[in-house]
Amino acid sequence: NEPTVSGANNVGGIVGSIASSGGYVQNCSVNANIAASGNYAGSIVGKTEQPADGKKIEITGGCYFSSSCTVSAADYAGGIVGNGASMNVGAASFTGDVSGTKDDTAYVGGIAGKTPTAAAAGGYNYVIRNCGNFGKIVSISDLPEPTDGTTNAVTNGAGGIAGYFGKW
């Protein structure tokens, strides 16, 4: 059995959350299951905040995740980062399984679960380059089918690289 890193929100194998002051994560590996009972789970970083002017957030230099492990969250689950604001992800690979199970939305991606959706002062800049996903990506809605003839509004996004890639 592999070890497990778990929590309610902002769960990462290396860093749970990176604040607006920025930061760098380089040359790391994770060999553990990552589980958030709520939102934001990533094998390397759970969530990043929009960095302050002049600050950067980067995940680079050969970060990778073991193939026998999983990343799971209700929403925003990513092979490398669950939900990220302006940041660069480069030379990272993911080979495990990622899943999201929130009833009405679940953004799940092999590298990033979700990227920014709206421009802040100075705008967002999200770059994913030289990355690979070799795992299974699953976004599941557990909403029961309505019996009154209506339909459920379900917005799920599952992608080999990003579950949702927003405007920038």
C-alpha positions in Angstrom: 0.0 0.0 0.0 1.1 3.5 -0.8 1.0 6.3 1.8 -1.9 8.8 1.6 -1.8 12.6 1.9 -5.4 13.7 2.7 -7.4 16.7 3.9 -10.5 18.7 3.3 -9.3 21.3 0.8 -6.0 22.4 -0.8 -4.2 19.0 -0.7 -0.9 18.5 -2.4 1.8 15.9 -2.3 4.5 18.7 -1.9 2.6 21.9 -1.2 -1.1 22.3 -0.2 -1.5 26.0 -1.3 0.9 28.6 -2.7 0.0 32.1 -1.6 0.1 35.3 -3.7 3.8 35.9 -2.6 4.7 33.3 -5.2 7.1 30.3 -5.1 9.0 27.7 -7.0 8.7 23.9 -6.9 11.4 22.1 -8.8 12.9 18.6 -9.2 10.4 16.7 -7.0 8.6 13.4 -7.0 5.5 12.1 -5.2 4.8 8.4 -4.4 1.6 8.8 -2.4 -2.2 8.9 -2.9 -3.5 12.4 -2.7 -7.1 12.8 -1.5 -9.2 15.9 -0.8 -12.7 15.3 0.6 -13.5 18.8 -0.7 -11.8 20.8 -3.4 -8.3 21.3 -4.8 -6.0 18.3 -5.0 -2.8 17.9 -7.0 0.1 15.5 -6.8 2.5 18.4 -6.5 0.3 21.5 -5.5 -3.3 21.6 -4.4 -4.1 25.2 -5.2 -2.3 28.4 -6.1 -3.5 32.0 -5.6 -3.0 34.8 -8.1 0.5 36.0 -7.5 1.1 39.7 -6.6 2.7 42.0 -9.2 6.2 40.9 -10.0 5.9 37.5 -8.3 5.9 34.1 -10.0 4.6 30.6 -9.3 6.5 27.9 -11.2 6.4 24.1 -11.1 9.4 23.0 -13.3 12.4 20.9 -13.6 11.2 17.3 -13.7 8.4 17.0 -11.2 6.7 13.7 -11.5 4.1 11.4 -9.9 4.2 7.6 -9.4 2.1 5.5 -11.7 0.6 3.4 -8.9 -1.0 6.3 -7.1 -4.2 8.4 -7.4 -5.3 12.0 -7.0 -8.9 12.6 -6.1 -11.1 15.5 -5.0 -14.8 16.5 -5.2 -13.7 19.2 -7.7 -10.4 20.7 -9.1 -8.3 17.6 -9.2 -5.1 17.7 -11.3 -2.2 15.3 -11.9 0.2 18.1 -11.1 -1.9 21.0 -9.7 -5.6 21.1 -8.8 -6.4 24.7 -9.4 -3.9 27.3 -10.4 -3.8 31.0 -11.0 -1.0 32.6 -13.1 1.8 30.1 -13.2 4.1 28.1 -15.4 4.2 24.3 -15.4 7.0 22.8 -17.3 8.8 19.5 -17.7 6.3 17.7 -15.4 4.7 14.3 -15.9 1.8 12.4 -14.4 1.2 8.7 -14.8 -1.4 7.9 -12.1 -5.2 8.2 -12.1 -7.1 11.5 -11.4 -10.8 11.7 -10.4 -13.4 14.3 -9.4 -16.8 13.5 -8.1 -18.7 16.8 -7.3 -22.4 16.5 -8.1 -22.8 19.5 -10.4 -19.2 20.3 -11.6 -15.9 18.4 -11.5 -12.9 19.7 -13.3 -10.3 17.1 -13.7 -7.1 17.1 -15.8 -3.9 15.2 -16.2 -1.7 18.2 -15.5 -4.2 20.9 -14.2 -7.8 20.5 -13.0 -8.7 24.1 -13.7 -6.9 27.2 -14.8 -8.1 30.9 -14.4 -11.4 32.1 -15.8 -11.2 35.9 -15.5 -8.5 38.5 -15.9 -7.3 40.3 -12.8 -5.2 43.4 -12.7 -2.4 42.7 -15.1 -4.2 39.6 -16.5 -3.5 35.9 -16.0 -0.7 34.0 -17.6 -0.9 30.2 -17.4 1.6 28.2 -19.4 1.8 24.4 -19.6 4.7 23.2 -21.7 6.7 20.0 -22.2 4.4 18.1 -19.9 2.9 14.6 -20.3 -0.1 12.8 -18.9 -0.1 9.0 -19.1 -2.9 8.2 -16.6 -6.7 7.8 -16.5 -8.8 10.9 -16.0 -12.4 10.6 -14.7 -15.0 13.3 -13.9 -18.2 11.8 -12.4 -21.5 13.4 -11.5 -23.5 11.6 -8.9 -26.7 13.5 -9.4 -29.7 11.3 -9.8 -31.8 11.6 -12.9 -34.8 13.9 -12.2 -38.2 12.2 -12.3 -40.1 15.3 -13.3 -39.0 15.4 -16.9 -36.3 18.1 -16.4 -32.6 17.6 -16.7 -29.7 18.3 -14.4 -27.3 21.2 -15.2 -24.0 19.4 -15.0 -20.7 21.1 -16.0 -18.0 18.5 -15.9 -14.6 19.0 -17.6 -12.1 16.2 -18.1 -9.0 16.5 -20.1 -5.7 14.8 -20.7 -3.9 18.1 -19.9 -6.5 20.4 -18.3 -10.1 19.8 -17.2 -10.8 23.5 -17.9 -8.5 26.0 -19.5 -9.8 29.5 -18.9 -9.3 32.8 -20.5 -6.0 34.5 -20.1 
